[in-house]
């Protein structure tokens, strides 16, 4: 009937009238959602300033030497640059960085160029600032030394593990007092530098706790092509390090033809494993010296492998001769 | 065609081809979420964009609607807890095309309009526009002094003299690199 038809038209009309209002509400919610999620409370007063994300993008495009300077612009700049420091452009330092410490709670950091000449040096004490702040806008490559005194205590290593730092050394050398270095902090540090580290030295280090060095700790540094464990004080109190055949064989799988494995006080190394290492190494394809370099790397020839064992109970000249003599004669 | 409304009172409305307006990821997502509704009859309010800025946005998206889509890369959320290896992941260098060089409001008296445009591009998620605008601003402030940057970006020095001195000392350490 006409009445039913008119009622149906009225109902449809009412529905149609409601739709745009409902839709506008949905639009408003969606758009406003972005407002509350991404924009600061005083957004409307800040039209003449760039918001954080565009500003962050601008900062990423600046030259590295200017980014740290820009922290002086305002607190907001400083906060933003620090917040994004992991990905901000950083100054490259591919020489060396050396840490020294003569007193607990004090550490000096010195940057040296690739010829070993000092560039800049500072001493940090407990209240003067943190190491991780000092290195926030520098990309550390090259060599890293922990020398003189308690330079590798947990507090220093923990600072160097802060997520916003870019620590990418190729060589790490510990040559100080390791009496206050724990396995946990040392392992975390090695995991942190694992993508870049190729050579790890505990050279002339002293007061090494007997349980500090082991296969799993060395393994945390990943594929190494150079390992030195030659502590200072090689007398009767030399600890027996739990570095075994496992670490030696892992090194045989490293990418580079050149390598060295020089250890002291590791009774877990056996002549049989030395033989296996040599066999593996001899089969490896050696990079051609001088092909695109001088043929040297860190002072070693590309194609050289050095194995040295001091005071390792199972590695005597006679035992090595018996196990590996035929290989050397062949060579 | 899609209608976009500015935040002015009364709002100013712009009619834009759907293809062009979809260069805004924010609007594209909204349109996809509202699939089935007749969006051509429903103006989309943009509460964060005024009419002069929206006019620029419309001009830019109409000019670039036939451009190939930008390569999408997940945004690295960068804070102190992030331990991703982002330092090895370089963004390709941004080059500002000739048309865009003329389009960007780059006169000094227009700088606030430029900032509004970049804020709007950020809000509407128009990445290529944000990229070229940020590149322009970065080139502009590159090599300039802290004071100059403050003035250009409408910022005030809100440090105390002590804070500023301490920060300068921290920064100075790596100056020689």
HADDOCK unambig.tbl for C-alpha pairs under 7 A between the chains (distance, minus, plus):
assign (segid A and resid 20 and name CA) (segid B and resid 42 and name CA) 6.72 0.50 0.50
assign (segid A and resid 27 and name CA) (segid B and resid 44 and name CA) 6.70 0.50 0.50
assign (segid A and resid 47 and name CA) (segid B and resid 116 and name CA) 6.04 0.50 0.50
assign (segid A and resid 48 and name CA) (segid B and resid 112 and name CA) 5.16 0.50 0.50
assign (segid A and resid 48 and name CA) (segid B and resid 115 and name CA) 6.35 0.50 0.50
assign (segid A and resid 48 and name CA) (segid B and resid 116 and name CA) 6.81 0.50 0.50
assign (segid A and resid 48 and name CA) (segid B and resid 154 and name CA) 6.82 0.50 0.50
assign (segid A and resid 49 and name CA) (segid B and resid 115 and name CA) 6.34 0.50 0.50
assign (segid A and resid 49 and name CA) (segid B and resid 153 and name CA) 6.22 0.50 0.50
assign (segid A and resid 49 and name CA) (segid B and resid 154 and name CA) 6.19 0.50 0.50
assign (segid A and resid 50 and name CA) (segid B and resid 115 and name CA) 5.53 0.50 0.50
assign (segid A and resid 50 and name CA) (segid B and resid 119 and name CA) 6.29 0.50 0.50
assign (segid A and resid 51 and name CA) (segid B and resid 119 and name CA) 6.18 0.50 0.50
assign (segid A and resid 54 and name CA) (segid B and resid 118 and name CA) 6.75 0.50 0.50
assign (segid A and resid 54 and name CA) (segid B and resid 119 and name CA) 6.92 0.50 0.50
assign (segid A and resid 54 and name CA) (segid B and resid 122 and name CA) 6.79 0.50 0.50
assign (segid A and resid 54 and name CA) (segid B and resid 134 and name CA) 6.46 0.50 0.50
assign (segid A and resid 57 and name CA) (segid B and resid 134 and name CA) 6.35 0.50 0.50
assign (segid A and resid 58 and name CA) (segid B and resid 134 and name CA) 4.99 0.50 0.50
assign (segid A and resid 58 and name CA) (segid B and resid 135 and name CA) 6.51 0.50 0.50
assign (segid A and resid 58 and name CA) (segid B and resid 137 and name CA) 6.56 0.50 0.50
assign (segid A and resid 58 and name CA) (segid B and resid 138 and name CA) 5.05 0.50 0.50
assign (segid A and resid 59 and name CA) (segid B and resid 138 and name CA) 6.92 0.50 0.50
assign (segid A and resid 61 and name CA) (segid B and resid 135 and name CA) 6.80 0.50 0.50
assign (segid A and resid 61 and name CA) (segid B and resid 138 and name CA) 5.92 0.50 0.50
assign (segid A and resid 62 and name CA) (segid B and resid 138 and name CA) 5.93 0.50 0.50
assign (segid A and resid 62 and name CA) (segid B and resid 142 and name CA) 6.01 0.50 0.50
assign (segid A and resid 68 and name CA) (segid B and resid 171 and name CA) 6.43 0.50 0.50
assign (segid A and resid 69 and name CA) (segid B and resid 171 and name CA) 6.88 0.50 0.50
assign (segid A and resid 70 and name CA) (segid B and resid 146 and name CA) 6.31 0.50 0.50
assign (segid A and resid 72 and name CA) (segid B and resid 146 and name CA) 6.69 0.50 0.50
assign (segid A and resid 72 and name CA) (segid B and resid 164 and name CA) 6.92 0.50 0.50
assign (segid A and resid 73 and name CA) (segid B and resid 146 and name CA) 5.63 0.50 0.50
assign (segid A and resid 73 and name CA) (segid B and resid 150 and name CA) 5.85 0.50 0.50
assign (segid A and resid 73 and name CA) (segid B and resid 157 and name CA) 6.18 0.50 0.50
assign (segid A and resid 74 and name CA) (segid B and resid 156 and name CA) 6.50 0.50 0.50
assign (segid A and resid 74 and name CA) (segid B and resid 157 and name CA) 5.10 0.50 0.50
assign (segid A and resid 74 and name CA) (segid B and resid 158 and name CA) 5.73 0.50 0.50
assign (segid A and resid 74 and name CA) (segid B and resid 159 and name CA) 6.62 0.50 0.50
assign (segid A and resid 75 and name CA) (segid B and resid 158 and name CA) 6.41 0.50 0.50
assign (segid A and resid 75 and name CA) (segid B and resid 159 and name CA) 6.63 0.50 0.50
assign (segid A and resid 83 and name CA) (segid B and resid 78 and name CA) 6.79 0.50 0.50
assign (segid A and resid 83 and name CA) (segid B and resid 79 and name CA) 4.96 0.50 0.50
assign (segid A and resid 83 and name CA) (segid B and resid 80 and name CA) 6.13 0.50 0.50
assign (segid A and resid 84 and name CA) (segid B and resid 78 and name CA) 5.11 0.50 0.50
assign (segid A and resid 84 and name CA) (segid B and resid 79 and name CA) 5.58 0.50 0.50
assign (segid A and resid 86 and name CA) (segid B and resid 78 and name CA) 6.65 0.50 0.50
assign (segid A and resid 86 and name CA) (segid B and resid 87 and name CA) 6.89 0.50 0.50
assign (segid A and resid 87 and name CA) (segid B and resid 78 and name CA) 6.93 0.50 0.50
assign (segid A and resid 87 and name CA) (segid B and resid 86 and name CA) 6.02 0.50 0.50
assign (segid A and resid 87 and name CA) (segid B and resid 87 and name CA) 5.55 0.50 0.50
assign (segid A and resid 119 and name CA) (segid B and resid 176 and name CA) 6.50 0.50 0.50
assign (segid A and resid 120 and name CA) (segid B and resid 173 and name CA) 6.52 0.50 0.50
assign (segid A and resid 120 and name CA) (segid B and resid 176 and name CA) 6.88 0.50 0.50
assign (segid A and resid 134 and name CA) (segid B and resid 170 and name CA) 6.54 0.50 0.50
assign (segid A and resid 163 and name CA) (segid B and resid 80 and name CA) 6.04 0.50 0.50
assign (segid A and resid 163 and name CA) (segid B and resid 81 and name CA) 6.03 0.50 0.50
assign (segid A and resid 163 and name CA) (segid B and resid 82 and name CA) 6.10 0.50 0.50
assign (segid A and resid 163 and name CA) (segid B and resid 83 and name CA) 4.97 0.50 0.50
assign (segid A and resid 164 and name CA) (segid B and resid 80 and name CA) 5.51 0.50 0.50
